[in-house]
Amino acid sequence: MSGFPNRIARSSLGPTLEDKWPVVDPKHDIGASSLNLLFHQVGGMNLISARGLLFVDVNSGTGVVTTLYQGIAWDPDGLLPKITWTRSAAGIYSWSLPQSSYADEAGNMITVEVLGGFPMPQELVSGNVAVGQHVTTGVRSGTVHILVPALSNTHYDSDFIFLFW
């Protein structure tokens, strides 16, 4: 099946399998019911799981925003350059995927679209909980806002974890 990183449904994995004969040795044979369950689970997880996980460091002194860790579904070997960020003001960071398409497992170029994101600040601000908000600004880009509701929704610099779908 070619096409990853596009989302797949259970039906993309083929028809429901049936055993030609009973499983004789479960240590060495896999029955249709096990594979059907696996296909069902993989199809379901694929529809809801995040496609990217980033750990982002924000240096409030210098304004430098750096992706420390990047796990992206279409880069299983971790070979792509890390996503870069632009800090426009305290607590406001923009990002964009550097390419519009990426190679699938068969080498075919697949256009990628990001549906949304979820930033999770990793620091308290003056003892108050910071929250993250993501605004999608294009099919492969967005802006993260880190703000503190208890402090009149003021934006603050904070390290964060970012998931995107």
Residue frames relative to the residue before (quaternion, step in Angstrom):
aa qw qx qy qz dx dy dz
M 1.0000 0.0000 0.0000 0.0000 0.00 0.00 0.00
S 0.1441 -0.7947 0.5870 0.0564 3.55 -0.62 1.12
G 0.5446 0.6624 -0.4317 0.2800 3.55 -1.20 0.38
F 0.4823 0.6381 -0.4702 0.3728 3.62 1.15 -0.23
P 0.5716 -0.0488 -0.8182 -0.0380 1.83 -2.03 1.39
N 0.3407 0.7224 -0.5382 0.2693 3.63 1.07 0.40
R 0.5550 -0.6016 0.4582 0.3467 3.54 -1.19 0.57
I 0.1569 -0.7787 0.6008 0.0892 3.54 -1.04 0.79
A 0.3197 -0.7002 0.6022 0.2121 3.53 -1.27 0.49
R 0.7036 -0.4310 0.3326 0.4566 3.58 -1.24 0.15
S 0.6574 0.5386 -0.3162 0.4216 3.58 0.93 -0.85
S 0.5739 0.5930 -0.3769 0.4207 3.61 1.20 -0.41
L 0.6721 0.5064 -0.2881 0.4570 3.58 1.21 -0.43
G 0.6683 -0.5095 0.2944 0.4551 3.58 1.25 0.22
P 0.6987 -0.4720 0.3266 0.4271 3.56 -1.29 0.05
T 0.6243 -0.4885 0.4355 0.4265 3.53 -1.32 0.17
L 0.3708 -0.7619 0.4954 0.1914 3.55 -0.73 1.09
E 0.1333 -0.7529 0.6382 0.0899 3.54 -1.29 0.52
D 0.4759 -0.6630 0.4988 0.2918 3.56 -1.07 0.75
K 0.4089 -0.6790 0.5495 0.2642 3.59 -1.07 0.79
W 0.7724 -0.0151 0.0354 0.6340 3.54 1.17 -0.69
P 0.6432 -0.5315 0.3624 0.4153 3.62 -1.14 0.37
V 0.5431 -0.5829 0.4879 0.3567 3.53 -1.22 0.56
V 0.2644 -0.7878 0.5427 0.1222 3.55 -0.70 1.13
D 0.8045 0.1082 -0.0180 0.5838 3.56 0.90 -0.93
P 0.2440 -0.8205 0.4966 0.1437 3.64 0.00 1.24
K 0.5677 0.5837 -0.3893 0.4306 3.57 1.24 -0.25
H 0.7950 0.2793 -0.1266 0.5234 3.58 1.11 -0.65
D 0.7295 0.3631 -0.2134 0.5389 3.62 1.23 -0.35
I 0.2188 -0.7489 0.6118 0.1302 3.54 -1.16 0.68
G 0.3312 -0.7635 0.5250 0.1782 3.56 -0.74 1.05
A 0.6750 -0.5065 0.3632 0.3949 3.53 -1.29 0.43
S 0.6381 0.5438 -0.3495 0.4182 3.60 0.92 -0.79
S 0.6424 0.5128 -0.3262 0.4670 3.61 1.04 -0.71
L 0.6812 0.4753 -0.2872 0.4771 3.59 0.93 -0.88
N 0.6271 0.5268 -0.3414 0.4612 3.60 1.01 -0.73
L 0.6414 0.5071 -0.3189 0.4793 3.59 0.99 -0.80
L 0.6458 0.5200 -0.3147 0.4620 3.57 0.95 -0.88
F 0.6602 0.4987 -0.3063 0.4708 3.61 0.89 -0.91
H 0.6398 0.5286 -0.3169 0.4591 3.57 0.99 -0.86
Q 0.6828 0.4828 -0.2829 0.4697 3.59 0.91 -0.92
V 0.6609 0.5014 -0.3125 0.4628 3.61 0.89 -0.89
G 0.6450 0.5152 -0.3196 0.4651 3.58 0.94 -0.85
G 0.6784 0.4875 -0.2884 0.4679 3.60 0.93 -0.85
M 0.6657 0.4907 -0.3087 0.4699 3.59 0.90 -0.87
N 0.6306 0.5538 -0.3358 0.4277 3.57 0.99 -0.80
L 0.6629 0.5204 -0.3095 0.4404 3.58 1.04 -0.68
I 0.7959 0.3277 -0.1645 0.4818 3.61 1.05 -0.62
S 0.5974 0.6073 -0.3753 0.3652 3.60 1.10 -0.42
A 0.5627 -0.5909 0.4618 0.3478 3.53 -1.20 0.64
R 0.3762 -0.7290 0.5291 0.2169 3.56 -1.15 0.62
G 0.7996 0.1339 -0.0868 0.5790 3.56 1.25 -0.27
L 0.0796 -0.7572 0.6476 0.0305 3.55 -1.19 0.75
L 0.0046 0.7996 -0.5986 0.0481 3.56 -0.75 1.11
F 0.1923 -0.6994 0.6709 0.1541 3.53 -1.22 0.67
V 0.0851 -0.8339 0.5448 -0.0241 3.55 -0.51 1.24
D 0.2241 -0.7675 0.5938 0.0903 3.55 -0.87 1.08
V 0.0964 -0.7808 0.6163 0.0357 3.57 -0.92 0.97
N 0.1718 -0.7640 0.6163 0.0836 3.56 -0.71 1.11
S 0.2783 -0.8045 0.5014 0.1545 3.57 -0.18 1.28
G 0.6081 0.5698 -0.3557 0.4231 3.59 1.15 -0.47
T 0.7904 0.2870 -0.1416 0.5223 3.56 0.94 -0.90
G 0.4292 -0.7069 0.4585 0.3255 3.58 1.21 -0.42
V 0.4754 0.6712 -0.4396 0.3610 3.58 1.28 0.15
V 0.1164 -0.7739 0.6219 0.0290 3.56 -0.89 1.03
T 0.0161 -0.8326 0.5487 -0.0736 3.57 -0.60 1.19
T 0.3560 -0.6838 0.5927 0.2331 3.55 -1.03 0.83
L 0.2318 -0.7952 0.5493 0.1107 3.59 -0.52 1.20
Y 0.7834 0.0573 -0.0100 0.6188 3.57 1.04 -0.83
Q 0.0222 -0.7908 0.6116 -0.0126 3.53 -1.08 0.80
G 0.0272 0.7620 -0.6459 0.0380 3.53 -0.80 1.07
I 0.0359 0.8067 -0.5846 0.0783 3.57 -0.50 1.21
A 0.5876 -0.6427 0.3713 0.3220 3.55 -0.87 1.01
W 0.7436 0.3970 -0.2346 0.4841 3.61 0.94 -0.76
D 0.6896 0.3954 -0.2787 0.5389 3.57 1.26 0.26
P 0.0119 -0.8691 0.4944 0.0130 3.62 0.70 1.05
D 0.6978 0.4373 -0.2843 0.4909 3.60 1.17 -0.37
G 0.4478 -0.7268 0.4305 0.2931 3.60 1.26 0.06
L 0.3813 0.7653 -0.4463 0.2640 3.60 1.06 0.68
L 0.5868 0.5969 -0.3792 0.3944 3.61 1.17 -0.43
P 0.5614 -0.5802 0.4529 0.3783 3.60 -1.13 0.54
K 0.5553 -0.6191 0.4380 0.3413 3.57 -1.11 0.66
I 0.5611 -0.5953 0.4650 0.3385 3.53 -1.15 0.73
T 0.2719 -0.7607 0.5712 0.1452 3.55 -0.97 0.90
W 0.2720 -0.7604 0.5799 0.1075 3.52 -1.26 0.64
T 0.1843 -0.7377 0.6359 0.1318 3.52 -1.28 0.53
R 0.2229 -0.7668 0.5905 0.1166 3.57 -0.76 1.08
S 0.1792 -0.8093 0.5524 0.0877 3.58 -0.54 1.16
A 0.7585 -0.0924 0.0585 0.6425 3.59 1.26 -0.46
A 0.7063 -0.4130 0.3233 0.4754 3.57 -1.25 0.13
G 0.8576 0.1379 -0.1226 0.4802 3.55 -0.88 1.02
I 0.6853 0.4206 -0.2919 0.5180 3.62 1.21 0.20
Y 0.0549 0.8176 -0.5585 0.1291 3.56 -0.45 1.30
S 0.1755 -0.7903 0.5811 0.0829 3.59 -0.82 0.99
W 0.0616 -0.7865 0.6145 0.0029 3.54 -1.15 0.70
S 0.0141 -0.7743 0.6322 0.0234 3.53 -1.30 0.30
L 0.4661 -0.6249 0.5330 0.3288 3.55 -1.10 0.63
P 0.4875 -0.7120 0.4208 0.2799 3.61 -0.85 0.90
Q 0.7712 0.2422 -0.1408 0.5716 3.60 1.18 -0.44
S 0.4612 -0.6739 0.4979 0.2921 3.57 -1.21 0.44
S 0.7959 0.1341 -0.0819 0.5847 3.58 1.19 -0.43
Y 0.1718 -0.7692 0.6132 0.0527 3.50 -1.27 0.65
A 0.5611 -0.6140 0.4400 0.3385 3.56 -1.17 0.59
D 0.3517 -0.6968 0.5807 0.2315 3.54 -1.07 0.80
E 0.7566 -0.4015 0.2557 0.4484 3.58 -1.28 -0.06
A 0.6966 0.4372 -0.2669 0.5024 3.59 1.25 -0.38
G 0.5962 -0.5970 0.3517 0.4055 3.59 1.29 0.06
N 0.4969 0.6374 -0.4365 0.3953 3.61 1.27 0.07
M 0.4248 -0.6986 0.5114 0.2646 3.58 -1.00 0.80
I 0.0995 -0.7933 0.6006 -0.0054 3.56 -0.79 1.15
T 0.3894 -0.7100 0.5372 0.2361 3.58 -0.85 0.97
V 0.2118 -0.7909 0.5684 0.0814 3.55 -0.86 1.03
E 0.0432 -0.7661 0.6407 0.0272 3.55 -1.06 0.83
V 0.2762 -0.7444 0.5881 0.1542 3.56 -1.03 0.86
L 0.3277 -0.7797 0.5065 0.1675 3.56 -0.72 1.08
G 0.7729 -0.2180 0.1769 0.5690 3.59 1.06 -0.68
G 0.2401 -0.7759 0.5679 0.1337 3.53 -1.32 0.05
F 0.2008 -0.7665 0.6015 0.1013 3.54 -1.34 0.34
P 0.1114 -0.8005 0.5868 0.0503 3.61 -0.35 1.20
M 0.1178 -0.7830 0.6088 0.0492 3.57 -1.07 0.80
P 0.3214 -0.7658 0.5242 0.1882 3.60 -0.28 1.25
Q 0.3027 -0.7852 0.5246 0.1286 3.56 -1.09 0.79
E 0.7080 0.4078 -0.2546 0.5173 3.59 1.22 0.31
L 0.3919 -0.6301 0.6015 0.2960 3.53 -1.34 0.37
V 0.2262 -0.7510 0.6035 0.1436 3.57 -1.15 0.62
S 0.8163 -0.1426 0.0335 0.5587 3.56 -0.42 1.28
G 0.7187 -0.4521 0.2335 0.4740 3.55 1.03 0.85
N 0.6304 0.5280 -0.3251 0.4670 3.58 1.28 0.04
V 0.5184 -0.6404 0.4790 0.3029 3.52 -1.16 0.69
A 0.2545 -0.7364 0.6094 0.1469 3.55 -0.98 0.91
V 0.1861 -0.7680 0.6018 0.1155 3.57 -1.14 0.61
G 0.2993 -0.7529 0.5588 0.1766 3.54 -1.23 0.45
Q 0.0713 -0.7656 0.6384 0.0344 3.51 -1.16 0.68
H 0.1609 -0.7757 0.6036 0.0900 3.56 -1.04 0.79
V 0.1194 -0.7597 0.6369 0.0545 3.54 -1.00 0.91
T 0.3160 -0.7396 0.5633 0.1894 3.58 -0.68 1.07
T 0.1459 -0.8234 0.5468 0.0429 3.57 -0.71 1.10
G 0.7817 0.0327 -0.0230 0.6224 3.58 1.29 -0.11
V 0.6970 -0.4770 0.3137 0.4339 3.59 -1.23 0.04
R 0.7884 0.1746 -0.1130 0.5790 3.61 1.23 -0.32
S 0.7010 0.4254 -0.2679 0.5059 3.61 1.09 0.59
G 0.0428 0.8036 -0.5928 0.0314 3.52 -1.28 0.32
T 0.3342 -0.7023 0.5872 0.2243 3.51 -1.39 0.02
V 0.2424 -0.7519 0.6013 0.1195 3.54 -0.96 0.99
H 0.1143 -0.7602 0.6371 0.0569 3.54 -1.05 0.89
I 0.1054 -0.7512 0.6487 0.0608 3.58 -0.95 0.94
L 0.1233 0.8088 -0.5625 0.1196 3.58 -0.58 1.13
V 0.3505 -0.7291 0.5592 0.1813 3.54 -1.31 0.41
P 0.3546 -0.7729 0.4842 0.2062 3.62 -0.29 1.22
A 0.6688 0.5146 -0.3096 0.4382 3.61 0.96 -0.82
L 0.7221 0.3542 -0.2263 0.5494 3.60 1.25 -0.29
S 0.6720 -0.5404 0.2775 0.4234 3.57 0.86 1.09
N 0.5912 -0.6123 0.3429 0.3975 3.57 1.09 0.80
T 0.2312 0.7798 -0.5384 0.2204 3.55 1.04 0.78
H 0.4265 -0.6867 0.5296 0.2570 3.57 -1.03 0.82
Y 0.0253 -0.7895 0.6130 -0.0168 3.57 -1.05 0.87
D 0.4838 -0.6216 0.5245 0.3231 3.52 -1.21 0.56
S 0.1613 0.7685 -0.6037 0.1375 3.55 -0.95 0.90
D 0.4991 -0.5856 0.5367 0.3463 3.54 -1.17 0.61
F 0.0119 0.8145 -0.5799 0.0130 3.59 -1.08 0.59
I 0.3638 -0.6431 0.6220 0.2591 3.48 -1.42 0.33
F 0.0970 -0.8117 0.5757 0.0190 3.57 -0.92 0.90
L 0.1140 -0.7641 0.6339 0.0376 3.54 -0.85 1.10
F 0.0168 0.7984 -0.6007 -0.0385 3.58 -1.04 0.63
W 0.3059 -0.7533 0.5682 0.1270 3.49 -1.25 0.72
